[in-house]
């Protein structure tokens, strides 16, 4: 058996033996001294322990000390009644602590009992009850928080297990403390009863056995009874106080004493006020000035000292923060963070900052959020986070848009002006500063707030600076959205559709296509402005044709044909005849004859002169449609479409090329021109 186990066992057995076997007065003195020492140990540990779970056995300890103290109370009662000599400790407490006066000792004893019962025990009992209830009610939420941290990878399984065990220990501890406080309350009640029994029994023994007068018996046995009560109640009061401290303890990061002193005397303003009040009371009232004025001055001096210390601490913290920041910069591994490139950046000069500052009424951030929502609904893909930052190197009213760290375009606005654009039918002109709309490079005017209402009445399209930037940013994102679609984004789209269609995804990946190949198909669609929201149809088509070809360009054509309803609604209005341009069959034959197939895919080897002739003819036909105010749309055969699009994209980036298989049967088309070689 371990020595500690043996000690605990002897402690508990001694309490039981003292109930049965009379002990001599000198041994009682030793046990009472030990009892008082243990009470002091319990109090000091409760005071300075950092967490309540560091004294998780406190409820059991409370039971042990209570039963030990009651057994000593019984032993001292036996000695008082038998011999009238309970030992030095009891007699000293009765004579010295009680003032060797029955009335004074009785009053002190009653006051201690009332303090313990009404103040400490009652408060500790209520706090223990409420804490236990709140701890049990909070357990499900704490468990869910641990599970969430575990699922997101914030903590590992070992730490999660430790946190769960701690929660269970806390609930068990406070539940046990709720019951243990009843022991303390019962102990105080028993002390009163034992003292009354000692008093009555002592008087009876003195009068009947020792032939003493009632007053002599009352005086002798009363003093001893008060001493016995005090020597028992003082340790009981200490442990009751320890119970209250433990259940109300909140500090976990610092020592109790340091935290308490800092919170009580840590604000210079409070020390100044209290010191001034104490000095005022010493001067303006009959109170003893020799006491109040020095005390007030000491508080004022302490306030000044605390204020100086706080200033020094603030400077030290600032220096430490600067050193830590410098140390972070010096670390070689932090260079890696500089390698990260933001997908989309909007940088602007200091004159545009109010548009992005919510505190100044700017709504540019809200517009950026709406851009991401708009693109998601329109094209079916998630736009990466758009980084907004000011750049003092730019002109005050200038902004630039970067894609993957490279500047794509720029613009300039006048903060307190509006942009007015003529839609083509405005007859009366207004005065303004000539400029160009940055998104589509259309001629426009900068006008003031006073001119806005008149410009709108004349038919001008008037937009504010945030709308100009938002529109420009939206068009840039639309143009480069295919570059912004990463493999991780594609995997997220795949995971999203897999929730409802696991069979389809399992068939397609990884047996038929990989994430990179699916990414290429989706990028091809986005590059030409085709929405990928209908992922189910796209994946179904890929699953149907990927077994015969893994050429992503060919697979894109199959997908486009499956999306013909969406393509038709995008380019061909219902119940209208759409003017289009067709390709001469001879041109189509020339293009197909120049296609070379390799393991890496197909590419064109068309003669440069023929390419130039086709582009010249195409440009002439496009001008005809533009003069009619219509978008140029080229209709080709399905097998030629992707090669013709590749051929023309360097010359006419926004040209719409559609195959016959991508047009719904109810769409009415009218050919207004044909691209042919002369």
Secondary structure, DSSP 8 states (H G I E B T S, - for coil): --HHHHHHHHHHHHHHHHHHS---HHHHHHHHHHHHHHHHHHHHHHHH-SSGGGGTTHHHHHHHHHHHHHHHHHHHHHHHHHTS---HHHHHIIIIITTT-HHHHHHHHHHHHHIIIIIIIHHHHHHHHHHHHHHHHHHHHHHHHHHHHHHTTSS-HHHHHHHHHHHHHHHHHHHHHHHHHHHHHHHHHHHHHHHHHHHHHHHHHHHHTS---HHHHHHHHHHHHHHHHHHHHHHHHHHHHHHHHHHT----SS-HHHHHHHHHH--HHHHHHHHHHHHHHHHHSSS-HHHHHHHHHHHHHHHHHHHHHHHHHHHHHHHHHHHHHHHHHH-GGGGGGGG---SEEEEE-GGGHHHH-GGGT--HHHHHHHHHHHHHHHHSS----EEEEE-TTS-TTEEEEEETTEEEEEEE--TT-EEEE--S---S----EEEEETTTTEEEEEE-HHHHHHHHHHT-EEEEHHHHHHHHHHHHHHHHHHHH--HHHHHHHHHHHHTT-HHHHHHHTTTT--HHHHHHHHHHHHHTT-----HHHHHHHHHHHTTT---HHHHHHHHHHHTHHHHHHHHS-TTSEEEEEEE-HHHHHHHHHTEEEETTEEEE---HHHHHHHHHHHHHHHHHHHHTT---EEEE-HHHHHHHHHHHTTT-TT-EEEEGGGS-TT-EEEEEEEE---
